Amino acid sequence: MSDQRYLQDERLIIHIASVVGIAIAILAILSAIFFRERRAAYIPKEEVWAFIETEATAAGLVPEFVYAIAWAESSLNANAESSVARGMMQLTKIAWREVSAQPYRDAWDWQTNVRVAIDYLSYC
């Protein structure tokens, strides 16, 4: 009798451990989806400079000034993110919408981010 009771208790413990393990796995997956951080994507400084030099000059801005902002805001990380801003130039959603009709998710594309930032600087 006691052996059968022991086996029932053992099976119950295994079932509980399985359910808890599955619940922990689901929570880990959900937290990875909802709280993931983007991996840094540092763009080569020569590439960023060439792009900024062309775009800023065309907009009548000093390219060194725009480049300095990109460097100060993100160290040229296209995936830089704070609680309120994103992308290489760290644009907020409000600033983005002030000068662009593109969706804010496009701020992750570094060239688009720089173009919109240049538009915003010109706007200011």
N, C-alpha and C positions, 0 to 999 in steps of 0.2 A: 504494500500500500504506500509506504513512504517513498519508494523508488518511483512509483507512478506520479505521485504528487511532486516530487523533485523534477521529473521530466516536464510536467506541465508548467511549473514555475520557470524552468530553464527556457522553454519555448516562449513564454510570455516575455521574459527579459529580452530574448533575441528579437521578438516582434517589436517591442518598444524601442530597442536600440536601432532597428532598421527604420522605423518611422522617424525617430529623432534625426538619424543620419540623412534621410531624404529631405527632411525639413531644413536642415542646415545647408545642404547642397542647394536647395531652391533659393534660400535666402542669400547665399553667396553669389549665385548667378544673377539674381535680381539686383543686388547691390552693385555688382560689376556693371550691369546695364545702366542703372540710374545714377551711379556716383562715379563713373569712370572718369579718369582724367585723360586728356589727349596727350599723346606722346609729343615731345618737343620735335619740331621740324625746323631746324636752323637752315636758312637759305644762305648760300655763299655770298659774302659781302660784295664781291665784284658783280655778281648778278643783280643783287638788290641795288647797288649803286648805279649800274647802267640803266636799269629800269627807272629809278627815281630821277636820275639826271634828265632823261628824255621827258618824262611825264611832268615833272615839276617845272622845267624850263618852258614847256608848252603852256602851262597854266600861269606863267609869270611869277612863279615862286623860286626862291633860292634853293637849289637842290641840296646844298650842304645842310640847310635848316631842316628840310624834310627828312633827310637821312639821319640827322641827329635825333629827331623825334622817334624814328623807327628803332634806332639803337637804344635810346633811353627807355622806351616803352617795353621792348620785348627782346632786346639783344638779337634781333632779326629772326626771332622764333615765330613762324607762321601760325603756330598753334597756341600762342600765349593766350592765357585766359585769366581774368579776375572775376570777382563776383558781379561786376557790372559791365565789363568790356571784353572784347575778343579780337584776336588777330594781331598781326605784326604791329599795327599802329594803335592798337587798343581802343577801338571805336566803341562807344556805347550805342545801344539800340536807338536812343533818341537822336544822337548826332547822325547816325546812319540814315535814319528816315528823313532827316532834315534835307538831305541832298541826294538821296538815291531811292529809286523805286524798286530796286532789286531786293530780294528777300535777305534778311539779316544772316541767314545761314551761309550766304555767300561770303561772309566776312572771313571764313576759314581759308579762302583762296587768297594767297598773299598779294598777288597782283591786283585783284579786285579791291582788297582791303586798302592797299596803298592808293589806288585811283580814287576811291571814295574819300579817303582821308585828305588827299590833295584837293578834291572838290570842297570838302568841308573847310579846309584852311582858306581856300579862296573865298568861300562864302563868309567866313568870319572877317 
